[in-house]
Amino acid sequence: MCTFVIIIHMRRIEAEGLPSFKKVLIIESNPQLTEILSTYLNFSGLAQDITLTNSLASAQRYLEQAKATKQPPQLLLTELQLRVGDTFALLKQLKADDSPLKRVPVVVMTRADDPII
């Protein structure tokens, strides 16, 4: 169910003629949802270079490398409640940084049955 909602919103973005993102980082622990998102972004032309990760630790390593090379992703899609790690801490760190990472737009995804809602 949540997959279809995401795709509907992505189609709205596509219909409004927004530019595609060259580099996208997806942080998602559900492999099926990761596959759906990356396939859709790739085939729709909304993203060219997609990096997939299922943990905050690997996402932090990717972001540190992106900061060091000054090649941040243009979009970050992240699950709100990952199985391991604190998504809120990552977002605070990302937005508090005085590097190009501060300007990276973030889309936070969650399931409707998450207890945080």
C-alpha positions in Angstrom: 0.0 0.0 0.0 2.7 2.6 1.0 4.6 1.8 -2.2 1.7 3.0 -4.4 1.5 6.3 -2.4 5.2 6.9 -2.9 4.9 6.3 -6.7 1.9 8.6 -7.0 3.8 11.4 -5.3 6.8 10.7 -7.5 4.6 10.9 -10.6 3.4 14.3 -9.4 7.0 15.5 -9.1 7.6 14.1 -12.6 4.5 15.8 -14.1 5.5 19.2 -12.7 8.7 19.1 -14.8 11.2 19.2 -11.9 14.8 18.3 -12.9 16.2 14.9 -12.4 18.7 14.2 -9.6 22.1 13.1 -10.6 23.0 11.4 -7.3 20.4 9.9 -4.9 21.1 8.1 -1.7 18.4 5.7 -0.5 18.5 4.5 3.1 15.9 1.7 3.5 15.9 -1.6 5.4 13.2 -3.2 3.3 14.8 -4.7 0.2 11.6 -4.9 -1.7 10.8 -1.2 -1.2 14.4 -0.3 -2.0 14.1 -2.2 -5.3 10.8 -0.5 -6.2 12.2 2.9 -5.4 15.4 2.5 -7.2 13.8 0.9 -10.3 11.2 3.7 -10.5 13.7 6.5 -10.1 16.0 5.0 -12.6 13.5 4.2 -15.3 11.5 7.4 -14.9 14.7 9.4 -15.4 14.4 11.2 -12.1 17.7 9.8 -10.9 20.9 8.9 -12.7 23.3 7.5 -10.0 21.5 5.8 -7.1 23.3 4.5 -4.0 21.4 2.0 -1.9 22.1 1.3 1.7 20.2 -0.5 4.4 21.9 0.9 7.5 22.8 4.3 9.0 26.4 3.2 9.5 26.9 2.6 5.7 24.9 5.8 5.0 27.2 7.8 7.3 30.3 6.4 5.6 28.9 7.3 2.2 28.0 10.9 3.4 31.5 11.4 4.9 33.1 10.4 1.6 30.7 12.6 -0.3 31.6 15.5 2.0 35.4 14.8 1.6 35.1 14.7 -2.2 32.6 17.6 -2.3 30.2 15.5 -4.3 27.1 15.2 -2.1 23.9 13.5 -3.3 21.3 15.8 -4.7 18.5 13.9 -2.9 18.3 11.6 0.2 15.4 9.2 0.7 15.4 7.7 4.1 13.2 5.4 6.2 12.1 7.1 9.4 12.6 4.1 11.7 15.5 1.9 10.6 16.1 -1.3 12.5 19.5 -0.2 13.8 20.4 3.5 14.4 18.8 6.8 14.9 17.5 8.5 11.8 16.8 11.7 13.7 20.4 11.9 14.9 21.6 11.5 11.3 19.2 14.2 10.1 20.3 16.6 12.9 24.0 16.0 12.0 23.3 16.4 8.3 21.5 19.7 8.7 23.9 21.1 11.3 26.9 20.6 9.1 28.6 23.5 7.5 29.3 21.6 4.3 27.4 21.0 1.0 25.5 18.2 2.9 23.5 20.8 4.7 21.7 21.7 1.4 20.8 18.1 0.5 17.0 17.8 0.3 15.7 14.9 2.4 12.5 12.8 1.9 11.6 10.8 5.0 9.5 7.7 4.4 7.4 5.8 7.0 4.8 3.1 7.0 1.2 4.0 8.1 1.4 1.4 10.9 4.6 3.0 12.5 3.9 3.7 16.2 5.6 7.1 15.9 2.8 8.5 13.8 
